Each structure stands twice: as structure tokens, then as C-alpha cells.
């Protein structure tokens, strides 16, 4: 059995996820100060994604936007109401911050990596089974200081990623 660091080292860093108290202020800062542009934030409901929170689908909603910059996606998330790992993070850190790092691989290897992390004692906080990717968010706060998202990208997902990278 490998360690969490070895498991993650074999994957590609895909995304930095920031949870923020005001997404519009964050977008404005990143756009003006650093020249990073974002699409208009979207309203997301956990229930619409069948996103679990500790194994159950619960009411939770947030605003999110994502951009591709320098080889990595930057995602901003502003929790609105309900429950989710994003709400938990902002409750603990009201100023916001880097909440998760996402690592991607082809969908064919997703189950093995998720199994390996579970075997190493990592708890799943949330899961999503989306047409472009299966995602599992692990509680790696004590080990890495952030949550870890594993993204198993489907063939449709690789097409979407290439399109997002091209639209930068």
C-alpha cells in the first residue's frame, strides 16, 4: 500500500479551489490585480448534481466560477445556504482560502485511486457522478492542510477540458 503523498504524486494537478465569502470581490481582485479573467459566476445546487455530503444528498447551494490559467484551473466558490464542505470551510475560516486541490486522471483509473485513499484512512466528504467526471473529495486537512479532490475524467470531460483551455 502506498502513502497518500505517493498516490497523489502519480496524478496530474488540475485545479485549485478557493472558498470565498464574496465571489464578485474575489473575481474583481484577481481580474484587476493579476489579470486573471473569469466567466460570470453560476448558481449551483448540490441536489441538482446528486452531490453527497458525508454519504447523503443534502440541500446546499453556492456560486462558482472557474478559469484556466497557466496549466491549472482556478475555481472560486461562494457558499450561499444549506450544507456542504464549502459551507464548513467558510464557517471555520470566514476570510476564505484554498479549500481543495483537485487531481485528475482518466476515468478508468478513478476507482483504484479512490480505493487506495480510502484504504489509507481518508474519509470521503463529498462525491459527484457527472457526465464529464466522477469526483470524490477527501478529508486530507490533517495530512495536507486542504481537502483533496480526485477527478476521473470521462471522454466527454476531456473534450470539455480542451474547450475550456482553448477559450482562455
Secondary structure, DSSP 8 states (H G I E B T S, - for coil): ---HHHHHHTSEEEEEEEE-S-HHHHHHHHHHHH-------EEEEHHHHT-EETTEE--EEEEEEEEEETTEEEEEEEEEEE--HHHHHHHH-TT-EEEEEEEEEEGGGHHHHHHHHHHTT-EEEEEEEETTEEEEEEE-HHHHSSEEEEEEE-HHHHHHHHHHHHT-
